[in-house]
C-alpha cells in the first residue's frame, strides 16, 4: 500500500462546494481505500491505495460524482512525491516569510511548457517557479491578492490546479508519513 494525499479543487471555499468531512471520508472508504483521514475543511484527504496516482485521480473524480453528486477535480500526490516537492522548493531558501509560500499542484503535466502569459516581471512582487507538475509561489502581499491563482494557472497550462499553503503541504507530508 502507498500513502496518498488527494487535494480536492474548490470545496468548502467561500460557501461553494460544501462537503462534510464525514461524508468525504465515507466516500473514500466506500471506494475501497484504507486509513482514510482528512485535514482541515478544504478538501485534503489522506488514504492508502495500491493504484498509481495517475490511475487514482480519474477514479476518485468518478467516485465522488457517484457518491456525493459533485463534479470535483482532484489532484493526487504520494507521500514520497510530497517529500520531493518540499525538498525541491526553490523559493523556501533565504529569509522569505514561510507563511507567504504556497504550492499549486497541477493535475497533469502541462501541455504548454511556458505560457507566454507567465513573464516573471508581470507578477511582481510575487515570485513563482514551475517545476514538473508544481508551481511554487511566494506571495508577499498574500495569496488572496496574487494574479497567480488557480484559475489563471489552469488557463495558462490547460490543466486542473489547486493551491495549498506551505504549512498545509508540510503537514500533509508529515501526516502521510
N, C-alpha and C positions, 0 to 999 in steps of 0.2 A: 504494500500500500504506500502511496505517496501522499504527503500532506500538501493541500492546495488552499489557496485563497481565491474566492470568487468575489469580484467587485462589481456590484450592480450599478448601472448608469442611471442617475436621476431619480432614485426613490427617496421618499421622506425628505425632500428638499423643497422648501418654500411651499409646503402644503400639497405638492404634486406626488403622484405615485405612492400613495400611502400603503405601506405594507407592515404588518406587525412582525416583529422578530420571531415570535412564537410560530406564526404561520410560515415564515420563511424557513425556519429550522425544520419544521414538519415537512415542507415541500422537498427540501434536500434529502431528508431521511427517507421519504417516500420514493425518491428516485434511486435509492439504494446506497447512498453514501454514508460512511461511518464517521463517528467522532464529530458530529456537526455542532458548531458553535457560531455565534455572531459576535461582532464587536461594534459597538455604538449603533445608532439607529439609521446610519446612512448606507446600509447595504453591503456590509463586509461579512462574508460567510467563510468560515474555516471548516474544512472537511477532509476526509481521506477517501481516495479513489484509486482504482487500478489503471484507468484510462489515461491517455496523454492530455495535456492542457488543450491541444488543438481539437481533440475529439470531445472534450468536456464542454467547451464553450457552446457549440450549437445544441448539444443535448440538453444543457441546462436551460438555454433560452426556450427550447420547445417544452421542456418540463414545467417551466414557470408559467407559460401560457396555459398549459393543460391544467395545472393545479391551482393557480391563482388568478387566471384570466387576464394577466398583464403581459404585454409585449415589452419585456425589459431586456435591454442589451447587457451582456455580461462579458467581463474580461477576467481571464483566469491566469494565475501565476502559481508555480510551485514554491514551496518554502526555499528551495535551493535557488530558484530564479530571483526571489525577493532578496536573498543574501547577496547575490551578484549585483543586483540593482543598487543596493545600499553601498556595497564596497566600491562600486564604479561611479558614484555620483561626482561629476566633475565640479559641481558648484558647492559641495559641502566643505571644501577646504577654506582656510583663511578665517577671517573674523566676521563672516556673514551671520546674521541672526537666523538661527535654525528654525524659528517659528515662521519664517518667511519662505522656507524651502517647501517645494511641492514636487510631486511626480505625476505626470499624466501618463497613464497606461493606455497604449493603443491596442485595439482588438486584433490587429493583424499587422504584418509588415506593410508599411506604406507603399502604395503603388507609385507614388511620386517621391523621388529621393529628397529633394529640397524644393518645396514650392516657392515660386517667385514671391509670394506674399510674406515669406519668412526672412526678412532682412533685419538683422540684429538691431541696427540703429533705429528702426521704426518702432521699437517697443521699449526704449529706454524710459525709466531706469530699470525696467525688468530685464532679466537675463534668461536665456534658455540654451540648452544643448540637446540635440536629438541624437540618441544612441540606440540603435536597434529599434525596439518597439516601445521605447520610453522617451518622454520629453521631460528633462529636468528643468525645473523653473525656480527662479529666485525673484520674488515679487516684494521689493522693499516697502511698497505702499499697500500691500495686502493683495491676496488673490482676487478679492471682490472688485478690485479696480483695474486688473490687468485686461488687456485685449487678448491675451494668450489663454483664453478659456476653452472649455471642452468644445463648444460649438464652432469656434474659429478653427481649432486644430482638426476637428472632424472634417470640416470643409476643405482645409488645406491638404490634408493627407488622404481624404476619402476613405476613412476607417472610423470605427467606433472609438471614442476616447472617454476616459473617466479619470478624474484627478483626486489624489489623496494628499493630505498634509504629510510632511516628513515624519512627524510624530506617529501618525497612523501607520505609515509604511513600516517604520521600525517596530512598532508594537505588533503589527500583524506578523512580521517575520519572527519575532520572539514567541508569539503565541503558537504559530505553526510549528515551531521547533520543538 
